[in-house]
Amino acid sequence: MSDAIEAHMDETRRVAPPAEFAKHARIHDRSLHDEAEADFTGFWMKRALEEITWTKEPTVSLNDANPPFYKWFEDGELNLTYNCLDRHVEAGGGDKVAYTWIGEPGDERVITYRELLADVERAANALKDLGVGKGDRVAIYLGMVPELPISMLACARIGAIHSVVFGGFAASALADRIQDASCKLVITGDGAWRRGQIIPLKDIVDEAVAMCPTIENVLVVRRTEQDVAWTDNDIWWHDALAAAAPNCPPEPMNAEDVLFMLYTSGTTAKPKGIVHTSGGYLLGAILSHQWVFDIRPDDVYWCTADCGWVTGHTYVVYGPLANHTTGIIYEGTPAHPTWERHWEIVHKHKVTIYYTAPTAIRALIKAGPEAVEKYDVSSLRLLGTVGEPINPEAWIWYHEHVGGERCPIVDTWWQTETGSIVLSPLPGLSTTKPGSAIGPLPGMKPVIVDEQGAEVATGDGGYLTLQRPWPSMLRTIWGDDQRFVDTYWNRFGNTVYFTGDGARTDHDGDIWLLGRVDDVINVAGHRISTTEIESSLVGHPAVAEAAAIGAEDPIKGEMIAAFVILRDGIDQSEELRADLAGHVATDIGKFAKPSLLLFAPDLPKTRSGKIMRRLLKNIAEGKELGDATTLRDPAIIQTIKADADRQMGR
Ligand code: AMP
């Protein structure tokens, strides 16, 4: 556990749900929890029939005959886009705004449900015209433009499997993901706006596609008007849509047909393609979105996540659209053109629900309360956070300065693998505590266990497990069932899902997350594997050995610190230091670039040869080094520490 998190835990601070909020909230008692505890498969089945419009209603809820390969609603048939779009239009809700999209340069586009459906149908036909069909994989590599959700939905319309790759990934990381899934098509843009600059998406795709023989075509959205190289296999999005037929009936999908895969980092260098299927995923998205955000018909809901991450999938696209919500999409970062940007948008569009990452909140705090005070943000009624633990100081600032002490805060814990929120306060019911994700949504069964799998005592830290299947759970890792079993279901038996997170409960039974227990770092809410960084570094000709660790960072939560041993005959230099950090950025993406890169004559290892990661962390954080008597060569440490302190200006 991070010492900082432990020090911050303060179970005595409580914020009860505001009376006015609780009075109107969807959930203000525990009857749904009780119903789910009494019969959880019946509970999910009832909701599946109520919330989803099926072309063929399921008759079975859970099939648990072959754990951990669980199936949900397996004889049901549906199409997600019908649930997200057509059914609202058919019910007379076509004129409701689905998205107000705001471009980074300030341009805006308002898209109604009817218009979104029309765009999705045309895009779906364009995909078909390019030979994409049910089960084919499509990589999507775009900035946050409307064409991103439209592409995802167009795939879902025809049963193609989307694999969205965050636009910050570098060409080789994109190529790895395309190759792993044998994608047929990439949808990208001529460029993407980010912090006032253009990211040359098409150039990056061209570099990646050169390594990917399965790609037949590249569909290119025009966004930045920048010149791009062109081949016969490239097609402009607008040309393809103009040539496509307008109507595309939704493809009936089995509930267990794959909807999408999304790559995430694990403890090895190879990213995992997390597979989600159609029926259970949609149910998890719909219900969690309703319950946690207390969605009402007139809400203006803003989840600031990029669709390159799972939060964007579930809480920008599928959950909100299936619930007929009006959403905001902002193309840029909160920092551009100034740190006031988000508050200006909240003010102008009268946003009622705002859901973001603790990293963004910490950065906004740095800009000072004046940035938010300049705007009227009184339209807000509910705030959320996701992606990493929130430190209580940030929570309290958010509560006071953004929420005016009247908005409940939902600290939502979940993962790419869980598909939807698992732990969160329920805004009309839960007494919140700054830094705690409180407890499970109805139907979920989190249990904190020790090494042997036995439940730990109240107050003790342990491994967070989920001990009951849930509809939106991952089904496998693309192409690697064995890795799926080994990663998540081996540690405590094949019916216990191992999350990779540590947690503990307090005396009220509320849950506090304690960070990852594996070699995964969470930088600004992005999951990065230390092994991925290490293997990138040793791929550089100057490097003999490398170790990467996560160290505390006041804004990003964690920063990456890398320790590098150079090959014989190679000299340390500031140029090489910059070159190595740049190498990781080119290999994986800028967000994976080490903030601290240290040359080490040797890595501190125990006498049995294990790298002492705790010691490396202390060096990076400028802390006391503690007992180093088990080291092979204690003098090494002082050299590395002196360099670290100099780099960090200590
Ligand atoms: P991802 O799959 O990229 O969304 O990352 C999931 C991981 O982010 C989890 O395993 C946690 O380590 C971390 N995480 C997500 N939400 C929270 C939260 N509310 N509190 C603490 N950690 C979180």
Boltz pocket constraint, residues with backbone or C-beta under 6 A from the ligand:
constraints:
  - pocket:
      binder: B
      contacts: [[A, 264], [A, 309], [A, 310], [A, 311], [A, 385], [A, 386], [A, 387], [A, 388], [A, 389], [A, 390], [A, 411], [A, 412], [A, 413], [A, 414], [A, 415], [A, 416], [A, 417], [A, 437], [A, 499], [A, 500], [A, 501], [A, 513], [A, 515], [A, 516], [A, 522], [A, 525], [A, 526], [A, 527]]
      max_distance: 6.0
